[in-house]
Amino acid sequence: MNRIASLIVRVYRRIFVVPNRKILWQIMDKVNALQKTSAVLSDIKKQIKTSDQEQQSYNNSIQEKHAELKKLTVSFMQEQRFHVESMQKEYAEQDLRIQDRFDELKTQLASCADEQRELAISNQADISKRDEHIHQQLDELKDQMHRQLQAVHVNEREIDLLGIKQQVCPHSNTKLSLIIPVCNTQKYLPECLDSVVQQDLEHYEVLCIDDGSTDRSPEILERFSRKYPFVRVFHTTNQGLGAARNFGLRHACGQYVCFVDSDDLIKPNVLRHLYDEISSRDLDVLYFDGESIYETPELEQKYPQYKRGYSLYRSHEYSEITDGQQLFCNMKANGDYREVVWLQMYKRAFLDKYALIFPERMLHEDTVFDFACMMQAERVAHKKLNAYIYRIRKNSIMTSPLTEKNVYSTFRCYLEIARLTSVLELRAEAAEWAQKELDGLRSLTLARYRQSGLDIKHCSSFFNAATRALFESMILGKN
């Protein structure tokens, strides 16, 4: 038996134990690993249990805070409800007081309205009479102010003439005074003066007003004055074309006056014909014609309107003696009205009588001067004589870019002619044409303003507060 048992043990070991030893070792390793994993899981379980306890504690704390907040919210809502109810009650009482006051004021206003209505009805007739009386007084004051203004201008003119006439005129029997403002026109001045001094009229003078020239114009003037005794030269500071012409008027000795620009020309031997016409017919103003010449072909292409739409040669002859208003209407009707002073010869006594001078510190001053002369002249006529040559040149007033001064000057022409229209006694037809002239000036002013790109709010070189406000009302269409 022992042998059999020993044999069985050996066989068992040979068959089962020895071949599977490695497998047993692997099983043992797995068992050890499982044991370690079990220990780790046990630790994790303990940690989870601890974390659950902490979470439970935190949840309990949150619930406590939530309950506390709920209590505070309920308390706050109760306080707010009480406050709102108090405010509603106070507002309701205030509304009642306001309504009572409103009813009281409404009653008072109704009572005042009734009183005012009764007062207006009772005084309506008196108010109408008072308004009529006030309008009459205003008209009388307007006429009185106009007469006083004319008297002031006449007195100023007489005072100036009194001082000037103490000077000795070149000739006691001077027939005509030619007034030539000069400012930096050395290129054209010799030709202009040559055309003036070579006229066949006797006993005339040439007054050259140097308006602050900075080129060689003063030297040219002095040279001509030394050669021709009837050429008188005056040097002034630069004040503009209007001021220079007024200076010439104050110093003129001739019975009649003509104006010439220093870059233009007078045609040969025309002054005698013009003088004979105006003196023999005892005219206040004699109108004649002219023509335009271009300095360069480029200017002729750029400004063709001076030959076509703005011809200086009138299509009709107005030889019959009329007053200025009638000639104004006739020329306007035929498109022959020209707003320039160098196409006219004036009686100096007529200019002195109405204290006619040029507005200063502006361009286009002859527009206003020519209109004022025409509306007040009693004896005028037109001679169809081409006597004047107007030069269209670069950098002149008419060919330079638009500036604030251009816009201001056109607007001021509008204001001055509007003033003259209101104070002068115009016949119905003349007043109608004057209104059309104003409408044209208004349109031209607005067109130049738009073309210039200016902003009236920033214009201050020439516009003051008053003229800027008037111009803004024109832009807005209020006048």
C-alpha positions as CSV (number, residue, x, y, z in Angstrom):
1,M,0.0,0.0,0.0
2,N,2.8,2.3,0.9
3,R,4.4,1.7,-2.4
4,I,1.2,2.3,-4.2
5,A,0.7,5.5,-2.3
6,S,4.2,6.6,-3.0
7,L,3.8,5.8,-6.6
8,I,0.6,7.7,-6.9
9,V,2.3,10.7,-5.3
10,R,5.1,10.6,-7.7
11,V,2.8,10.2,-10.6
12,Y,0.6,13.1,-9.4
13,R,3.6,15.4,-9.0
14,R,4.9,14.3,-12.4
15,I,1.6,14.8,-14.1
16,F,0.0,17.8,-12.3
17,V,2.4,19.6,-10.0
18,V,5.5,20.1,-12.1
19,P,3.8,21.1,-15.4
20,N,1.4,23.6,-13.7
21,R,3.8,25.2,-11.3
22,K,4.1,28.3,-13.5
23,I,0.4,28.5,-13.7
24,L,0.1,28.4,-9.9
25,W,2.7,31.1,-9.5
26,Q,0.7,33.2,-11.9
27,I,-2.4,32.5,-10.0
28,M,-0.7,33.5,-6.8
29,D,0.5,36.7,-8.4
30,K,-3.1,37.5,-9.5
31,V,-4.4,36.7,-6.0
32,N,-1.8,39.1,-4.5
33,A,-2.7,41.8,-6.9
34,L,-6.4,41.3,-6.1
35,Q,-5.7,41.6,-2.5
36,K,-3.8,44.9,-3.1
37,T,-6.7,46.2,-5.3
38,S,-9.1,45.2,-2.6
39,A,-7.1,47.1,-0.1
40,V,-7.1,50.2,-2.4
41,L,-10.8,49.9,-3.0
42,S,-11.3,49.7,0.7
43,D,-9.4,52.9,1.2
44,I,-11.4,54.6,-1.6
45,K,-14.6,53.4,0.0
46,K,-13.5,54.9,3.2
47,Q,-12.7,58.2,1.4
48,I,-16.0,58.2,-0.4
49,K,-17.8,57.6,2.9
50,T,-15.8,60.6,4.4
51,S,-16.7,62.7,1.4
52,D,-20.4,61.8,1.6
53,Q,-20.3,62.9,5.2
54,E,-18.7,66.2,4.3
55,Q,-21.2,66.7,1.4
56,Q,-24.0,66.0,3.7
57,S,-22.6,68.6,6.2
58,Y,-22.3,71.1,3.3
59,N,-25.8,70.4,2.1
60,N,-27.1,70.9,5.6
61,S,-25.2,74.3,5.8
62,I,-26.7,75.3,2.4
63,Q,-30.2,74.5,3.6
64,E,-29.7,76.5,6.7
65,K,-28.5,79.5,4.6
66,H,-31.4,79.1,2.3
67,A,-33.8,79.1,5.1
68,E,-32.2,82.2,6.6
69,L,-32.3,84.0,3.2
70,K,-35.9,83.1,2.8
71,K,-36.7,84.6,6.1
72,L,-34.8,87.8,5.1
73,T,-36.6,88.0,1.7
74,V,-40.0,87.6,3.4
75,S,-39.0,90.3,5.9
76,F,-37.8,92.7,3.1
77,M,-41.0,92.1,1.0
78,Q,-43.1,92.9,3.9
79,E,-41.2,96.2,4.5
80,Q,-41.4,97.1,0.8
81,R,-45.1,96.4,0.7
82,F,-45.6,98.6,3.7
83,H,-43.5,101.3,2.1
84,V,-45.3,101.1,-1.3
85,E,-48.7,101.2,0.4
86,S,-47.6,104.3,2.3
87,M,-46.4,106.0,-0.9
88,Q,-49.6,105.2,-2.7
89,K,-51.6,106.7,0.0
90,E,-49.4,109.8,0.0
91,Y,-49.6,110.2,-3.8
92,A,-53.4,109.7,-3.7
93,E,-53.6,112.6,-1.2
94,Q,-51.3,114.7,-3.4
95,D,-53.4,114.0,-6.5
96,L,-56.5,115.2,-4.6
97,R,-54.8,118.4,-3.6
98,I,-53.5,119.0,-7.2
99,Q,-56.9,118.3,-8.7
100,D,-58.4,120.8,-6.3
101,R,-55.8,123.4,-7.2
102,F,-56.3,122.7,-10.9
103,D,-60.0,123.2,-10.6
104,E,-59.4,126.4,-8.7
105,L,-57.0,127.7,-11.4
106,K,-59.3,126.6,-14.2
107,T,-62.1,128.6,-12.6
108,Q,-59.8,131.7,-12.3
109,L,-58.6,131.3,-16.0
110,A,-62.2,131.1,-17.2
111,S,-63.0,134.2,-15.2
112,C,-59.9,136.0,-16.6
113,A,-60.8,134.9,-20.2
114,D,-64.2,136.3,-19.8
115,E,-62.8,139.6,-18.5
116,Q,-60.2,139.8,-21.3
117,R,-62.9,139.0,-23.9
118,E,-65.1,141.8,-22.5
119,L,-62.0,144.1,-22.4
120,A,-61.0,143.3,-26.0
121,I,-64.6,143.8,-27.3
122,S,-64.8,147.1,-25.5
123,N,-61.4,148.4,-26.7
124,Q,-61.4,146.9,-30.3
125,A,-62.4,150.2,-31.9
126,D,-59.8,152.1,-29.8
127,I,-57.1,149.6,-30.7
128,S,-57.9,149.9,-34.5
129,K,-57.7,153.7,-34.3
130,R,-54.5,153.6,-32.3
131,D,-52.9,151.2,-34.8
132,E,-53.9,153.4,-37.7
133,H,-52.4,156.4,-35.9
134,I,-49.2,154.5,-35.1
135,H,-48.8,153.5,-38.8
136,Q,-49.3,157.1,-39.8
137,Q,-46.6,158.2,-37.3
138,L,-44.2,155.5,-38.5
139,D,-44.7,156.7,-42.1
140,E,-44.1,160.3,-41.1
141,L,-41.0,159.3,-39.1
142,K,-39.7,157.3,-42.1
143,D,-40.1,160.2,-44.4
144,Q,-38.5,162.5,-41.9
145,M,-35.6,160.2,-41.4
146,H,-35.1,160.0,-45.1
147,R,-35.1,163.8,-45.5
148,Q,-32.7,164.1,-42.6
149,L,-30.4,161.4,-44.0
150,Q,-30.4,163.2,-47.4
151,A,-29.7,166.5,-45.5
152,V,-26.7,164.9,-43.7
153,H,-25.3,163.6,-46.9
154,V,-25.7,167.0,-48.6
155,N,-24.1,168.8,-45.6
156,E,-21.2,166.3,-45.6
157,R,-20.7,166.8,-49.3
158,E,-20.9,170.6,-49.0
159,I,-18.4,170.6,-46.1
160,D,-16.0,168.4,-48.2
161,L,-16.5,170.6,-51.2
162,L,-16.0,173.8,-49.2
163,G,-12.5,172.6,-48.1
164,I,-11.6,171.2,-51.5
165,K,-12.7,174.2,-53.5
166,Q,-10.2,176.3,-51.5
167,Q,-7.6,174.5,-53.6
168,V,-6.9,176.0,-57.0
169,C,-8.2,173.9,-59.9
170,P,-5.9,173.5,-62.9
171,H,-8.4,175.4,-65.0
172,S,-11.2,177.7,-63.9
173,N,-13.4,176.6,-66.8
174,T,-12.8,172.8,-66.5
175,K,-15.5,171.1,-68.6
176,L,-14.9,167.4,-67.6
177,S,-13.2,165.5,-64.8
178,L,-12.1,161.9,-65.6
179,I,-11.6,159.9,-62.4
180,I,-9.3,156.9,-62.6
181,P,-8.7,154.7,-59.5
182,V,-5.3,152.9,-59.8
183,C,-4.1,149.9,-57.9
184,N,-1.3,147.7,-59.1
185,T,-2.1,147.9,-62.8
186,Q,1.4,148.9,-64.2
187,K,1.0,146.5,-67.1
188,Y,-2.1,148.3,-68.5
189,L,-1.8,151.8,-67.0
190,P,0.3,153.5,-69.8
191,E,-2.1,152.4,-72.5
192,C,-5.1,153.6,-70.5
193,L,-3.5,157.0,-69.8
194,D,-2.5,157.4,-73.4
195,S,-6.1,156.9,-74.5
196,V,-7.2,159.5,-72.0
197,V,-4.7,162.3,-72.5
198,Q,-4.9,162.2,-76.4
199,Q,-8.6,163.2,-76.5
200,D,-9.6,166.3,-78.6
201,L,-11.6,167.9,-75.8
202,E,-10.3,171.2,-74.4
203,H,-10.2,172.1,-70.7
204,Y,-10.7,168.7,-69.1
205,E,-8.8,167.2,-66.2
206,V,-7.7,163.6,-65.3
207,L,-7.7,162.7,-61.6
208,C,-5.6,159.6,-60.9
209,I,-6.2,158.2,-57.4
210,D,-3.3,155.8,-56.5
211,D,-5.1,153.4,-54.1
212,G,-2.0,152.1,-52.2
213,S,-0.3,150.5,-55.2
214,T,2.8,148.4,-54.5
215,D,4.1,148.1,-58.1
216,R,5.4,150.7,-60.5
217,S,2.0,152.4,-61.0
218,P,2.9,155.5,-58.9
219,E,6.0,156.1,-61.0
220,I,4.0,155.9,-64.2
221,L,1.4,158.3,-62.8
222,E,4.1,160.8,-61.8
223,R,5.6,160.6,-65.2
224,F,2.3,161.4,-66.9
225,S,1.5,164.2,-64.5
226,R,4.9,165.9,-65.3
227,K,4.2,165.6,-69.0
228,Y,0.5,166.6,-68.9
229,P,-0.4,169.5,-66.5
230,F,-4.1,168.5,-66.5
231,V,-3.2,165.1,-65.0
232,R,-3.6,165.3,-61.2
233,V,-2.2,162.5,-59.1
234,F,-3.3,161.6,-55.5
235,H,-1.7,159.0,-53.4
236,T,-3.9,157.3,-50.7
237,T,-3.8,154.1,-48.6
238,N,-5.6,151.1,-50.0
239,Q,-9.3,151.5,-49.3
240,G,-10.9,149.9,-52.3
241,L,-12.5,151.1,-55.6
242,G,-15.5,152.8,-54.0
243,A,-13.4,154.9,-51.6
244,A,-11.0,155.9,-54.5
245,R,-13.9,157.0,-56.7
246,N,-15.4,159.0,-53.8
247,F,-12.0,160.7,-53.3
248,G,-12.0,161.6,-56.9
249,L,-15.5,163.1,-56.7
250,R,-14.5,165.2,-53.7
251,H,-11.6,166.7,-55.7
252,A,-13.2,167.0,-59.1
253,C,-13.5,170.5,-60.6
254,G,-15.2,169.7,-63.9
255,Q,-18.8,170.5,-64.7
256,Y,-19.2,166.9,-65.7
257,V,-17.7,163.6,-64.5
258,C,-16.7,160.3,-66.1
259,F,-15.1,157.2,-64.6
260,V,-12.4,155.1,-66.2
261,D,-10.8,151.9,-64.8
262,S,-7.1,151.9,-65.1
263,D,-6.9,148.6,-67.1
264,D,-9.5,149.8,-69.7
265,L,-9.4,152.3,-72.6
266,I,-11.3,155.2,-74.1
267,K,-11.7,155.2,-77.8
268,P,-10.0,158.2,-79.6
269,N,-11.8,161.5,-79.7
270,V,-15.0,160.5,-78.1
271,L,-15.0,162.8,-75.0
272,R,-15.8,165.9,-77.1
273,H,-18.9,164.2,-78.7
274,L,-20.1,163.1,-75.3
275,Y,-19.5,166.4,-73.7
276,D,-21.3,168.3,-76.5
277,E,-24.3,165.9,-76.1
278,I,-24.7,166.2,-72.4
279,S,-24.0,170.0,-72.1
280,S,-26.1,171.0,-75.1
281,R,-29.1,169.0,-73.8
282,D,-28.5,169.9,-70.2
283,L,-28.7,166.3,-69.1
284,D,-28.1,164.9,-65.6
285,V,-26.7,161.7,-67.0
286,L,-25.7,160.7,-70.5
287,Y,-25.6,157.0,-71.3
288,F,-23.3,155.5,-74.0
289,D,-22.0,152.2,-75.1
290,G,-18.8,150.2,-75.2
291,E,-17.2,146.8,-76.1
292,S,-15.2,144.1,-74.4
293,I,-11.8,142.8,-75.4
294,Y,-10.0,139.7,-74.1
295,E,-6.4,139.7,-72.9
296,T,-6.0,136.1,-74.1
297,P,-7.9,133.6,-76.3
298,E,-8.1,131.3,-73.2
299,L,-10.1,134.0,-71.4
300,E,-12.4,134.4,-74.3
301,Q,-13.2,130.7,-74.3
302,K,-13.7,130.7,-70.5
303,Y,-15.9,133.8,-70.2
304,P,-17.9,134.0,-73.5
305,Q,-20.8,135.7,-71.7
306,Y,-19.0,139.1,-71.9
307,K,-19.5,139.1,-75.6
308,R,-22.8,137.3,-75.9
309,G,-25.0,137.6,-72.8
310,Y,-23.3,140.7,-71.4
311,S,-22.7,142.9,-74.3
312,L,-21.8,146.6,-73.5
313,Y,-23.4,147.7,-76.8
314,R,-27.1,148.4,-76.3
315,S,-29.5,147.1,-78.9
316,H,-31.6,150.2,-78.9
317,E,-31.0,153.9,-78.9
318,Y,-32.8,156.0,-76.3
319,S,-32.2,159.5,-77.6
320,E,-35.4,161.1,-76.2
321,I,-34.9,163.0,-73.0
322,T,-36.8,161.3,-70.1
323,D,-36.3,161.0,-66.4
324,G,-34.1,158.2,-65.0
325,Q,-37.0,156.0,-63.9
326,Q,-38.5,155.9,-67.4
327,L,-35.2,155.1,-69.0
328,F,-34.6,152.4,-66.4
329,C,-37.9,150.8,-67.4
330,N,-37.2,151.0,-71.1
331,M,-33.8,149.6,-70.8
332,K,-34.9,146.8,-68.5
333,A,-37.7,145.9,-70.9
334,N,-35.2,145.6,-73.8
335,G,-32.4,143.9,-71.9
336,D,-30.2,147.0,-72.3
337,Y,-29.7,147.9,-68.6
338,R,-25.9,147.9,-67.7
339,E,-24.9,148.2,-64.1
340,V,-21.5,149.9,-64.7
341,V,-20.5,153.5,-64.2
342,W,-17.9,153.8,-66.9
343,L,-20.7,153.9,-69.6
344,Q,-22.1,157.1,-68.2
345,M,-21.2,160.8,-68.0
346,Y,-22.7,162.7,-65.0
347,K,-23.4,166.3,-64.3
348,R,-21.5,167.0,-61.1
349,A,-24.2,169.4,-59.8
350,F,-26.7,166.6,-60.0
351,L,-24.4,164.3,-58.0
352,D,-23.9,167.1,-55.4
353,K,-27.6,167.8,-55.2
354,Y,-28.5,164.2,-54.1
355,A,-25.2,163.5,-52.3
356,L,-24.6,160.5,-54.6
357,I,-21.5,158.6,-53.6
358,F,-20.3,155.0,-53.9
359,P,-20.7,152.5,-51.1
360,E,-17.3,151.5,-49.7
361,R,-15.6,148.2,-48.4
362,M,-17.4,146.1,-51.1
363,L,-17.2,145.0,-54.7
364,H,-19.8,145.9,-57.4
365,E,-20.3,149.3,-55.8
366,D,-21.3,150.7,-59.2
367,T,-24.4,148.6,-59.1
368,V,-25.8,150.6,-56.2
369,F,-24.4,154.0,-57.5
370,D,-25.9,153.5,-61.0
371,F,-29.3,152.5,-59.6
372,A,-29.4,155.5,-57.2
373,C,-28.5,157.9,-60.0
374,M,-31.1,156.5,-62.4
375,M,-33.9,156.6,-59.9
376,Q,-33.3,160.3,-59.0
377,A,-32.2,161.8,-62.3
378,E,-34.7,164.2,-64.0
379,R,-33.1,164.5,-67.4
380,V,-31.3,161.5,-69.0
381,A,-30.7,160.2,-72.5
382,H,-28.7,157.6,-74.4
383,K,-26.3,158.2,-77.3
384,K,-25.5,155.1,-79.4
385,L,-21.8,155.7,-79.4
386,N,-19.2,152.9,-78.8
387,A,-16.8,154.9,-76.7
388,Y,-15.4,152.6,-74.0
389,I,-13.2,149.5,-74.2
390,Y,-13.5,147.1,-71.3
391,R,-10.5,144.7,-70.9
392,I,-11.2,141.2,-69.6
393,R,-8.0,140.0,-68.0
394,K,-6.7,137.4,-65.6
395,N,-7.0,138.0,-61.9
396,S,-9.5,140.8,-62.2
397,I,-12.6,141.1,-60.0
398,M,-14.7,139.4,-62.7
399,T,-12.3,136.5,-63.4
400,S,-11.0,135.7,-59.9
401,P,-12.5,132.8,-57.8
402,L,-15.4,133.6,-55.5
403,T,-14.6,134.6,-52.0
404,E,-16.5,135.8,-48.9
405,K,-16.1,139.3,-50.2
406,N,-17.9,138.5,-53.5
407,V,-20.8,136.9,-51.6
408,Y,-20.9,139.8,-49.1
409,S,-20.8,142.4,-51.8
410,T,-23.6,140.9,-53.9
411,F,-25.7,140.6,-50.7
412,R,-24.9,144.2,-49.7
413,C,-26.0,145.3,-53.2
414,Y,-29.3,143.6,-52.5
415,L,-29.6,145.3,-49.2
416,E,-28.7,148.8,-50.5
417,I,-31.0,148.6,-53.5
418,A,-33.8,147.3,-51.2
419,R,-33.2,150.3,-49.0
420,L,-33.3,152.8,-51.9
421,T,-36.4,151.1,-53.3
422,S,-38.2,151.7,-49.9
423,V,-37.1,155.3,-49.4
424,L,-37.2,156.7,-52.9
425,E,-40.5,157.7,-54.6
426,L,-40.8,155.2,-57.4
427,R,-43.5,155.1,-59.9
428,A,-45.4,151.8,-60.2
429,E,-43.6,150.5,-63.3
430,A,-40.2,151.5,-61.9
431,A,-41.0,149.8,-58.6
432,E,-42.0,146.7,-60.5
433,W,-38.7,146.6,-62.4
434,A,-36.8,147.4,-59.2
435,Q,-38.4,144.4,-57.5
436,K,-37.3,142.2,-60.5
437,E,-33.8,143.6,-60.1
438,L,-33.9,142.7,-56.4
439,D,-35.1,139.2,-57.2
440,G,-32.2,138.8,-59.6
441,L,-29.7,140.0,-57.0
442,R,-31.2,137.6,-54.4
443,S,-30.8,134.7,-56.8
444,L,-27.3,135.7,-57.8
445,T,-26.3,136.1,-54.1
446,L,-27.5,132.6,-53.2
447,A,-25.9,131.1,-56.3
448,R,-22.5,132.6,-55.5
449,Y,-22.8,131.5,-51.9
450,R,-23.4,127.9,-53.1
451,Q,-20.7,128.0,-55.7
452,S,-18.1,129.4,-53.2
453,G,-18.6,126.6,-50.7
454,L,-18.6,129.0,-47.8
455,D,-20.4,128.4,-44.5
456,I,-22.1,131.6,-43.3
457,K,-21.6,130.6,-39.7
458,H,-17.9,130.9,-40.1
459,C,-17.9,134.1,-42.3
460,S,-16.5,137.0,-40.3
461,S,-14.0,138.9,-42.5
462,F,-16.8,141.1,-44.0
463,F,-20.1,139.8,-42.5
464,N,-20.9,141.2,-39.0
465,A,-23.5,139.8,-36.7
466,A,-26.3,141.8,-38.2
467,T,-25.6,141.1,-41.9
468,R,-24.9,137.5,-41.1
469,A,-28.3,137.2,-39.4
470,L,-30.0,138.8,-42.4
471,F,-28.1,136.6,-44.8
472,E,-29.1,133.5,-42.8
473,S,-32.7,134.5,-43.1
474,M,-32.3,134.8,-46.8
475,I,-30.8,131.3,-47.0
476,L,-33.8,130.0,-45.1
477,G,-36.1,131.8,-47.5
478,K,-37.5,134.3,-44.9
479,N,-36.9,137.3,-47.0
